[in-house]
Amino acid sequence: MEFEQTPPAARRLLGFKGFVRHNPMTDRFESMHFDHIEYWCQDAVNFSRRFTWGLGMHEIAISNLTTGNKHYALSVLQSQNIVFAFVAPYSNPDVEGSTFPHPNFDQDKVHEFGKKHGFAVRAIGLRVADAAAAYEACIANGGIGVLPPHTLVDQATGKELVVAEIKSVDDVVFRWISGSFDGPFLPNCTPVASPDINFGLDRVDHIVTNVPDLFKAVDYIMETTGFHEFAEFTAEDVGTVDSGLNSMVLANNTESILMPFNEPTFGTRRKSQIQTFLEHNNGAGVQHIALKTDDIFRTIREMKQRTLCGGFDFMPAPGQDYYDKVPERIGETTLTPEQLKELQALGLLADRDDQGVLLQVFTRPLGDRPTLFFEIIQRIGCDRDENNQPKVQAFGCGGFGKGNFSELFKSIEEFEKTMDIKK
């Protein structure tokens, strides 16, 4: 399926150098952080087991035939503040007496989603102060409702969780979450105990979405939620002579929720990787999820030990010239000589903005299609003192790796050459 770019409008991106960061505090409701990410797939057990092994997560809850759920299988994983839920539908029409956590679950919709997108993100769960109020505010400002507010009551504790959903892009939804329930994932999941093999992954830092029309997508979300622009990049900032993208990063008032949106650019020698995503994903969707760690060296050592036995592959490292310039790029004393050597040995990238340093690395696509992948990052610096409390790191410290985009694009271009993807 081809997705053509909308003809250029009068509006133009300012780019990295021209954009001046400003927080207008325009949120239409109070939002705190990413709560969870829900993937739709065709086999929850095998997908969750791979993520357990490859990312160092542990299973915290299930819902399936063994718990009385005849609609779908659910496996929920956690690593510190990261929660991933994997949902796979059953095809059994006999669902009488079935008990399941999700409100208004539709087996056929999940099957169609898988046929269209393959393994992909369905829901971006966001913790808010009042999910019902967030939903109503979004609807009042042009949001497209998917699931009206539902109050879920946990049978074991009596605690409540309010869940509501609006459309983000295409088949992806924002899921607003609020309430007193503090158990694993949704009320009436069955908790399970499993060994915590933590690799140090702490939280979701940002979630990147690819769209065919950037202004249309971000205008809808900004108007609906009140989120503001945090950063922007143009093809001149991040592309290569072969391909490129335009990007805008949206954030909530506290800037704890960061969501870049990318569109493809045209007229280059090769098709933009964003365009390739849109064609293989059959529409807009989540391109990658950035997972933050406080020790990227330890995290990637652990992940790479599992690459050849059920883990995740990584994009190739840049050449020697790149690593020769790293100390100058990020500061001579930011990393020790030993860390600089390991940076190269592990194929990590390093960049900085005017506030701090970003260390990052990208996996190859997680499944058969050249679509969803992970970014593993560590942010260094930007400590701030809030009301004489212990110092915490500012969100988005070190930027988004603008200086590394060309290297990333080159590695993706080389990866695409190994596949039958039209240039």
N, C-alpha and C positions, 0 to 999 in steps of 0.2 A: 504494500500500500504506500502510495506516495503522499507526502505532506509538503505542500508548497508554502513558502514564506509569504506572508501578507506584504503587498507593495509598501515600500517605505513611506511612513507618514511624516508629517511636519516635525514631530517630536524626534529628538536625537538624544542618545546617551552622551553624557559628559565624559565618561571613561574614568579610569582610576585617578589620573592627575587632576581632572577638572571637577570631580565630585567632592563636595565638602560635607563631612559627616555632621548630622544634626538630628537630635532626638526631639521631635515635637510632642511626645507624650500623648498620642492620639488614640490609644487602644479604646475600643468600645466596651471592653470588659476586662476584668483582671485575669491574667494568665501567668502561670508560674514556670513550667518546664515541660519538656517532653516526658510523657508518662510511659508510653510503650509504642512499639511498632508491630503491626499485625500483617503477616504474609499469608496470602492465599496460595495453596498448592494442591497437589493431588495425592500426597503421601506425607502426613504430618510427622510420623515416626521417623522416617529416614531423613527428612530434611532437618528435623530438630537434632537428631543424633550427629549429623555432620557439623552443625553449628556448635554443639556441645564440645566436640573434639577439636574443631578448627579454631574456635575463638576462646575456649576456656570458660564456657558457660555451664550452668547446672540447671537441671529441670526442677521447677518449683510447683507446678500444677498441671493437671490433665483433665480432660473431659472426653469420654469416648464410650464405646459399647460396654466396657467394664464398669462404668459409673452410671449407666442408664441413659446415655446420650446416643440416640439412634440417628440423629441428623448428621453429625460430623465428628471427626477426631480433632482434638485440640491438645497441643503440647506447648507449655510456657516455660521459657528459659530466662535466666537472670545472670548478670555479672555486675555486681555492685548496684549502680543506679540504672543499668540498661536492662530493659525487659523486652523480649521478643516472643510473639505468639505466632504459632503455625497452625493454620486451619485447613483441613482437607475434608471435603464433603463425602458422605456415603451416598450410595445410589439405591438403598433399600427404601421402597415406598411405604413399608410398614413402620410408621413412626408413632403409633399409638402408645401413650404412656411415656414418651421420651421426655427426659429432663436435660436442659442444656442452658449454658450461661448467656449466650448472645440473644438479645431480643430480636424478633422478626427475622430469624435466620432463613435463608432461601438456598436450598441445595443447588437448584438449577442455575442460579446467578453465579455461584462459585465455579461450577463446571464451565459456564460460558466465559467467565473471567480467565480461567486457565487456558482455554482454547485460544483466546484472543491475545493474552499477554504472557503466557507461560508462568513461571515462578516470579512473583512480583509483590510489591507492597500494595496492600489494599487500604489500610488505615494508619494514619499518623495520630496517635493518641496524645492529647495535650491536657495537662492538669490545669484546671481553672478554678476560680473561687466559686462559681455558680454555673453549672453546665446548662441549666434551663435558660438562665438569663443570657448566657453567651449565644445560645441557639437563637433566641428571640431577637437579640441585637443583630446577629448576622442576617436573619431573614428580613428584618426591617430595612436593611441596607443592601438588599439585592442578592443575598446569599441563596443558594439553591439547597433546600432541605432534602436530606436523605433519610434520616431517622429522627423523628420528633423526640423530645425528652422522655426517657423511660426511667423510672425509679426501680432499681433492682435491690432486693432484700436478701441478704445472706441468711440461709436457714440456720446455720450453726451459731452465728453471733447476733443476728438481728440487726446488724449494721447495714446502712444503705449506701448505694452508689447511684448517682444520676448520670446517665449516658445519653448523648445526643450527637448527631452527625450532620455535617453539611458537605457539599461537594467541594473538593479542592480543584483538581483537574481531571478530566476524563472519568476514569473509574476509581480514582483515589479519593478518599474522604478524610476530612479532619474530624476526629472523634473527641468531643469535649467530655471531660471526666471531672466529677466533684462528689464529695460526700464523706461520710465517716468511715466507710469500709476501708480497712487497711490490710486485708488479706492479699493473697497472690492473684493478680490480674483482675478478673471480674468475680462478683459474688457467685457462689455455688459451683466454682471450680473445685476439684478435689486436690488438696495440697499433697505434695509428695516430698520425700526426703532423698537427697542425692548428694554425692561428694562434691564439694566446691573446689574445682580445679583452676581457680582464678588465674588468668594471665596478666591481670592489672588493668583491664579495660573498665573504665569507671562510669562514663556517661555518654549519651548521644550529644555530640557537639553541634552538628548541623545536618540537615537533610536537603539534598539537591534534587530538583525536579526539572525535567526537560520538557519544553513546550514548543509548538510550531510558531506561536505568536507571543513574544515576550510582553509587550505592553498590555495586550488583552488579558493575559493571565494575571500579571501583577496588579493591574487596575482593579480587577474583580476582587482579589484577595485583600488589597489595601482598603478598598471601599467597604468590603464586608466585615473585616475584622478591626480595621483601624491601624493595623501594623504599618510601620514606616520603613523607608529605605535606609539600609545600613551601609551598603557599598555597591559599586557597579564597575563593570569591566566591559571593554569592547574588544573586537577582534584584534585591534592594534595592540591591546594590552596583553592578551593571552594566547593568541593564535600563532601559527607558523605560516610560512609562505604557501603551504599546501592546504590548510583548513583552519577553521576558527569558530568562534561563538561570541554572542553577546550575553551578558549576565547582569542580573540585579539581585541583591541580597536583601530580604525583608527580615524585620525583627519586631518583637513586642516591646513594650515600654522598658522593661528591665534588660532587654537584649539577651535574655537567657534562652530565647527561642530564635534560632537563626536558620533562615530558609532561602538559599540561593535558587534562582530560576534561570535556566539557560535556553537560548534559542540558537538555531544554526545560522551561519552566514553562508553566502553563496558567492560564486565567481572565482573560487580558488581552484587549484589544480586537482585536489581531491575533495570528495564529499566530506562535509563536516561530520565529526563523530556524533554530534547531536542529531543530525539528520539520519544517520545510520540507526541510532537508538529509536527514533520515532517510527522508522519503517519496521524494525524488528519487534518493537513493542506494540505496534498497531495503534499508535496514539501517544499522547502525553503520559508521563508517569515518573516515578522516583528513579533517578539515575544512580545516585550513590548515597551512602550513609556514612558520615564521619564519626568514628568512635574515638573518644579521647582516653589517653592513658597518661600517667605521670612518669612513666619510664618506658619509652618506646623501644629502647634497646632490649630490655627484658621481654616485652610483649612480642616483638617480632622474632626474637630468638625462639621463643616457644612456638609461635605460629609456623615458622619455617621448618621446624623439626617435624611438622605434621603435613607439610605440603604434599609429599609423595605417598602419603598413606591416609587419604581421606580428608585432608585439610584444604587450604586455599592457595592457589597460585598467585604470584605477584608479577607486576609489570617489570620489564627489564630495567636495570639500573643505567643511568647515563654514563658517559665516558669519563676518562681521567681528567680532561679539561674542566669538566663541571666541578669535580671534587677539589681540584687545585684552587678554585676560586671561592670555595665555601667560607674559609676564615674571613676573607675580605667582605663577603656578602653579609655575614651574620655577626661579625665582630670577632676579633682574634682570641678573646678570652671566654667566649660563650660556652664552648665545648673544650674539654681537655684533649690533649693529643691522642690519648687512648680512645676517647669518644669519636674523634674525627676519623680514626682508622676504622672503628666499628660502623660508623655511619656509612662509609663506602662499602665495607664488607657485607652489610645487610641491604645495600641498595636504597638507603633512605635519602630523601630530599630535604633541603634546608633553605628557609627563606625568612625574611623579616619585614615588618612595616615600621612605622615611626614609633611604635609602642613596645613591641616585643618580637620574639623569634618563634617560628613554626617549623617543627620537624614533621615530615609526613611520608607516607608510602601508600600506594594504591594496589589493590588486588586486581587480578583479571576478572572478567565476568563470573558470577557465581554459578551460573547454569549454562545451558546449551546456547541460549541466545546472547548476542553481544549487547546486553542491557544492564541489569543491576550489578553493582560492585560495591566494595567497601573502601573507605579511606581510613587509615589508622594515623592518629596525630598526637603530638605532644606540644603544648604551648609553654613557652618559657618567658618569664617576666610579667610585667603589667600588674604587680601586686598593688592592691589599694586598701586603705584603712577606712573602714566604715564605722563611724561613731565609736571610735576607740576599741573596736572589736578586733579579733585576730585578722591579719591581712588575708584577703582572698584575691584570686586572679580575675581580672576583668574579662568578660566574655568576648570572644573574637580576638583575643590577644595574638599578635603576630600575623593577623590577616588570614587570607585563604590561599596562600601560595602562588600569588600572581607571578613571581619570578620563576616558578617551576612549571607553569602551565605549558610553556613551549616544549619542555622536556617530556611532560606527560603526553602531550599531543603526539610528539614524535614516537614515543613508545607505543601509543595506541595505533598510530599509522602502521608501524612495523608489525604489530599484532594482527591488524586487519589484512595485511598482505598475505598472512598465512591462511586466510579464510576466503571463501568465494563471495566477497562483498564487492559490489560495483564501486569503481573509483568515482 
